[in-house]
Amino acid sequence: LAEYLPLAGVVPAMAGWFPHVQDFTASTETPALRLGAWRIAVPICYEVVRPEFVRRMMRAARPNLLVTLANDAWFGDSQEPWIHLSLARLRAIEHRRYLVRSTNSGISAVVDPAGRLVVRTGVLTRETLRATVYALEGETVYGLAGDWVGWLAVGLVLLGTMVPAPIRSTTTHLRDAIFVDETPERRVGSQVPSGRGGTSPPSGDSKP
């Protein structure tokens, strides 16, 4: 309850029950911060795990760098800080920007535009990081197209599951199932044609 009180607008008396709660509201704009000539997009905490939100920031401000802040202390020494970092790395890949992630308990990191960790801290450790990042420009396919490519792929997969597969008949003719060798050499009592080796089987009326 640090950022806002759910249902406080519906039941105003609830605000008196939680006197220390704050009342933050969502902004309608996502402007970039300025550092000299640099434009920096700053998604806060879990905002960085939402690709459509970060994409909207990128489209509106055309930032050169992504910087995200997070409070992961309540996760403790668990897998959650690693998951949070992994999801943040996707934003660097999608927009081909360096991403600087600062947290109060780990994992702080610098991620390059290919999603690789340049440097990082551990969890619940006191560390200082140093890395070089660059101001980048330009659009990406994801930045221009958004999520519709992925939804199109999902639709094609679902469509493929609804198309019935052709049914192959299991009924075969007997002559297709049983191989009959009708060559002269395989007929019992037949004469081997001249020009091929071997002898014909003896018959009862043959003479020496």
C-alpha positions as CSV (number, residue, x, y, z in Angstrom):
1,L,0.0,0.0,0.0
2,A,2.9,2.4,-0.6
3,E,1.7,3.8,-3.9
4,Y,-2.1,3.9,-3.7
5,L,-5.0,2.5,-1.9
6,P,-7.3,0.2,-4.0
7,L,-11.0,1.2,-3.9
8,A,-10.2,4.5,-2.0
9,G,-12.2,6.4,-4.6
10,V,-15.2,4.1,-4.0
11,V,-15.0,4.0,-0.2
12,P,-13.4,7.4,0.9
13,A,-13.5,6.3,4.5
14,M,-10.8,3.8,3.8
15,A,-8.2,6.5,3.6
16,G,-8.6,7.1,7.3
17,W,-7.8,3.4,8.0
18,F,-4.4,3.7,6.3
19,P,-3.0,7.1,7.2
20,H,0.4,6.4,5.8
21,V,-0.7,5.4,2.4
22,Q,0.2,7.7,-0.5
23,D,-2.0,8.6,-3.5
24,F,-0.1,8.3,-6.7
25,T,-2.0,8.3,-10.0
26,A,-1.0,7.3,-13.5
27,S,0.4,9.9,-15.9
28,T,-1.1,10.4,-19.3
29,E,2.4,11.2,-20.8
30,T,5.8,9.4,-20.7
31,P,8.3,12.1,-21.5
32,A,12.0,11.4,-21.6
33,L,14.5,12.8,-19.0
34,R,17.1,15.1,-20.5
35,L,20.9,14.8,-19.7
36,G,22.6,17.3,-22.0
37,A,21.9,16.0,-25.5
38,W,20.8,12.6,-24.2
39,R,17.1,11.6,-24.0
40,I,16.5,8.9,-21.3
41,A,13.4,6.8,-20.9
42,V,12.8,5.7,-17.3
43,P,10.3,2.9,-16.7
44,I,9.8,2.4,-13.0
45,C,9.9,-1.0,-11.4
46,Y,7.5,-3.4,-13.0
47,E,6.7,-1.1,-15.8
48,V,9.8,-2.4,-17.6
49,V,8.3,-5.9,-17.8
50,R,5.4,-4.5,-19.9
51,P,6.6,-4.4,-23.6
52,E,3.7,-2.3,-24.8
53,F,4.3,0.4,-22.1
54,V,8.0,0.7,-22.9
55,R,7.3,0.7,-26.6
56,R,4.9,3.6,-26.1
57,M,7.7,5.5,-24.2
58,M,10.1,4.8,-27.1
59,R,7.6,6.0,-29.7
60,A,6.8,9.2,-27.8
61,A,10.3,10.3,-26.7
62,R,12.8,8.6,-29.0
63,P,15.2,8.0,-26.1
64,N,18.9,7.2,-26.5
65,L,19.0,5.1,-23.4
66,L,16.8,3.1,-21.1
67,V,17.2,3.5,-17.3
68,T,15.0,1.5,-14.9
69,L,14.7,1.7,-11.1
70,A,13.2,-1.1,-9.0
71,N,12.6,-2.1,-5.4
72,D,13.0,-5.9,-5.2
73,A,13.8,-6.0,-1.5
74,W,10.6,-7.8,-0.6
75,F,11.5,-10.7,-2.9
76,G,14.5,-11.5,-0.7
77,D,17.1,-14.0,-1.9
78,S,14.8,-15.8,-4.3
79,Q,14.4,-16.3,-8.0
80,E,12.2,-13.2,-8.4
81,P,15.0,-10.7,-8.8
82,W,16.5,-12.8,-11.6
83,I,13.2,-13.1,-13.3
84,H,12.7,-9.3,-13.1
85,L,16.1,-8.8,-14.6
86,S,15.5,-11.3,-17.4
87,L,12.3,-9.5,-18.4
88,A,14.0,-6.1,-18.3
89,R,16.7,-7.4,-20.7
90,L,14.1,-8.1,-23.3
91,R,13.4,-4.3,-23.6
92,A,17.0,-3.7,-24.5
93,I,16.7,-6.3,-27.3
94,E,13.4,-5.1,-28.6
95,H,14.6,-1.5,-29.0
96,R,18.3,-2.0,-29.5
97,R,19.3,0.3,-26.6
98,Y,21.6,0.0,-23.6
99,L,19.6,-0.5,-20.4
100,V,20.8,0.5,-17.0
101,R,19.0,-1.1,-14.1
102,S,19.4,0.2,-10.6
103,T,17.8,-1.6,-7.6
104,N,18.1,-1.2,-3.8
105,S,18.8,-4.9,-3.1
106,G,19.9,-6.4,-6.4
107,I,20.1,-7.2,-9.2
108,S,21.5,-4.0,-10.6
109,A,23.0,-4.4,-14.1
110,V,24.0,-2.8,-17.4
111,V,22.6,-4.6,-20.4
112,D,23.8,-4.0,-24.0
113,P,21.5,-3.7,-27.0
114,A,21.8,-7.5,-27.7
115,G,20.5,-8.3,-24.2
116,R,23.9,-9.4,-22.9
117,L,24.9,-8.5,-19.3
118,V,27.8,-6.1,-19.4
119,V,28.1,-6.0,-15.6
120,R,25.8,-6.9,-12.7
121,T,25.6,-7.2,-9.0
122,G,24.5,-10.1,-6.9
123,V,21.4,-10.2,-4.6
124,L,21.5,-8.5,-1.2
125,T,25.1,-7.4,-1.7
126,R,26.8,-4.0,-1.4
127,E,28.5,-3.3,-4.7
128,T,29.5,-0.5,-7.1
129,L,29.2,-1.0,-10.8
130,R,31.0,0.8,-13.6
131,A,30.3,0.4,-17.3
132,T,30.3,2.4,-20.5
133,V,27.0,3.0,-22.4
134,Y,26.4,4.8,-25.7
135,A,23.6,7.0,-26.9
136,L,21.9,5.1,-29.7
137,E,19.3,6.2,-32.3
138,G,17.1,4.4,-34.8
139,E,14.0,2.2,-35.0
140,T,13.5,-1.5,-34.7
141,V,11.0,-3.9,-36.3
142,Y,9.3,-4.3,-32.9
143,G,9.3,-0.6,-32.3
144,L,7.5,0.0,-35.5
145,A,5.2,-3.0,-35.7
146,G,4.6,-3.8,-32.1
147,D,3.0,-7.1,-30.9
148,W,0.8,-7.7,-34.0
149,V,3.5,-10.0,-35.5
150,G,3.3,-12.3,-32.5
151,W,-0.5,-12.3,-32.4
152,L,-0.5,-13.1,-36.2
153,A,1.8,-16.0,-35.5
154,V,-0.5,-17.3,-32.7
155,G,-3.5,-16.9,-35.0
156,L,-1.8,-18.9,-37.8
157,V,-1.0,-21.7,-35.3
158,L,-4.6,-21.8,-34.0
159,L,-5.8,-21.8,-37.6
160,G,-3.5,-24.7,-38.4
161,T,-4.9,-26.8,-35.5
162,M,-8.5,-26.3,-36.8
163,V,-7.7,-27.5,-40.3
164,P,-8.5,-31.3,-40.4
165,A,-5.6,-33.5,-41.5
166,P,-6.2,-35.7,-44.5
167,I,-7.3,-39.2,-43.5
168,R,-5.3,-42.0,-45.2
169,S,-7.3,-45.1,-46.0
170,T,-6.1,-48.3,-44.2
171,T,-7.8,-50.6,-46.7
172,T,-5.5,-52.1,-49.2
173,H,-5.9,-54.6,-51.9
174,L,-4.5,-58.1,-51.2
175,R,-2.1,-57.9,-54.1
176,D,-0.7,-54.7,-52.7
177,A,-0.2,-56.2,-49.3
178,I,1.3,-59.5,-50.5
179,F,4.3,-59.5,-52.8
180,V,4.0,-62.2,-55.5
181,D,7.1,-62.9,-57.4
182,E,6.0,-64.2,-60.8
183,T,9.4,-64.2,-62.5
184,P,10.1,-67.5,-64.4
185,E,13.0,-68.4,-62.1
186,R,10.7,-68.6,-59.1
187,R,8.0,-70.8,-60.6
188,V,8.3,-74.4,-59.4
189,G,9.0,-76.8,-62.3
190,S,9.7,-74.1,-64.8
191,Q,12.5,-74.2,-67.3
192,V,15.3,-71.7,-66.8
193,P,15.7,-69.7,-70.0
194,S,18.9,-70.1,-71.9
195,G,21.5,-67.5,-71.3
196,R,20.9,-67.6,-67.5
197,G,22.9,-70.0,-65.3
198,G,21.5,-72.8,-63.3
199,T,19.6,-76.1,-64.0
200,S,15.9,-76.8,-64.2
201,P,14.4,-79.0,-61.6
202,P,14.3,-82.7,-62.6
203,S,11.0,-84.1,-63.8
204,G,9.7,-87.6,-63.6
205,D,10.0,-88.5,-67.3
206,S,13.4,-87.0,-67.9
207,K,16.0,-89.4,-69.5
208,P,19.7,-89.3,-69.0
